[in-house]
């Protein structure tokens, strides 16, 4: 007997979550909005189907892409904060010194 599982389920008897879904039997879909603070380029399950794994976009950090480092700013965490400059905000802006704190 072979079952035709719904999208969220996998296995010979549909008794496991499919890739990209977690926490059987609920099998919730991993999404950027739900699991990654809406800041992920991509999201999938961790392989064990227990948690979602986020690949954060721009410079977002954290397991759920919830943190924008102090060196960045903006809704998309894609601009250097006022006291930083450089391609990756890796140096102090004019008038600031002492990277990484960059004080005036």
C-alpha positions in Angstrom: 0.0 0.0 0.0 1.4 3.4 -0.9 -0.2 6.6 0.3 -0.5 9.8 -1.7 0.5 12.3 1.0 -0.7 15.9 1.3 2.1 18.5 0.7 3.1 18.8 4.4 3.5 15.0 4.9 5.9 12.3 3.9 6.7 8.7 4.5 5.1 5.4 3.4 2.1 6.1 5.6 2.4 9.9 5.6 3.5 9.7 9.3 6.3 12.3 9.0 6.7 15.9 8.0 7.8 16.6 4.4 10.9 18.7 3.8 10.3 22.3 4.7 7.7 21.4 7.4 8.2 20.9 11.1 6.7 19.4 14.3 4.7 16.3 13.3 1.7 15.8 13.4 1.0 19.5 12.8 3.7 19.8 10.1 3.8 23.6 9.9 5.4 25.0 6.9 8.7 26.9 7.5 8.3 30.5 6.3 10.3 33.7 6.5 7.3 35.5 8.0 6.6 32.9 10.7 10.0 31.7 11.6 12.5 34.3 10.4 11.1 37.7 11.4 10.4 38.1 7.6 14.1 38.8 7.1 15.2 35.6 5.4 16.4 34.9 1.8 15.4 31.3 2.3 14.1 29.0 5.1 13.8 25.2 5.4 13.7 22.6 8.1 16.7 21.6 10.1 16.8 18.1 8.7 15.2 16.5 11.7 12.0 18.3 11.0 12.0 19.9 14.5 12.9 23.5 13.8 13.2 25.8 10.8 16.6 27.1 9.6 16.8 30.7 8.3 19.3 32.0 5.8 19.1 35.7 6.7 19.1 38.4 4.0 21.3 41.5 4.0 23.0 41.7 7.3 20.3 40.3 9.6 21.6 37.9 12.3 20.2 35.4 14.8 18.4 32.1 14.6 15.3 33.9 13.5 17.0 36.8 11.6 15.8 39.1 14.4 18.9 41.2 15.0 20.4 44.0 12.9 24.0 44.6 14.0 24.9 48.0 15.4 26.9 48.8 12.3 23.8 48.7 10.1 20.4 50.4 10.1 17.3 50.6 7.9 14.2 48.5 7.7 16.1 46.0 5.5 19.3 46.2 7.7 21.2 47.2 4.5 22.6 50.7 5.2 25.6 51.6 7.3 24.6 53.2 10.7 25.5 56.9 10.9 29.0 56.3 12.5 30.1 53.6 10.0 31.1 53.4 6.3 32.6 51.0 3.8 31.3 48.3 1.6 30.5 46.2 4.7 30.3 49.1 7.2 33.8 47.9 8.4 35.3 51.3 9.3 34.4 54.5 11.1 32.8 57.4 9.2 34.6 60.7 9.2 34.5 62.3 12.6 34.4 59.0 14.4 37.3 56.8 15.6 38.0 53.5 17.3 36.4 50.9 15.2 34.3 48.9 16.1 32.7 51.3 18.6 33.3 54.4 16.4 33.0 57.2 19.0 33.0 60.9 18.2 
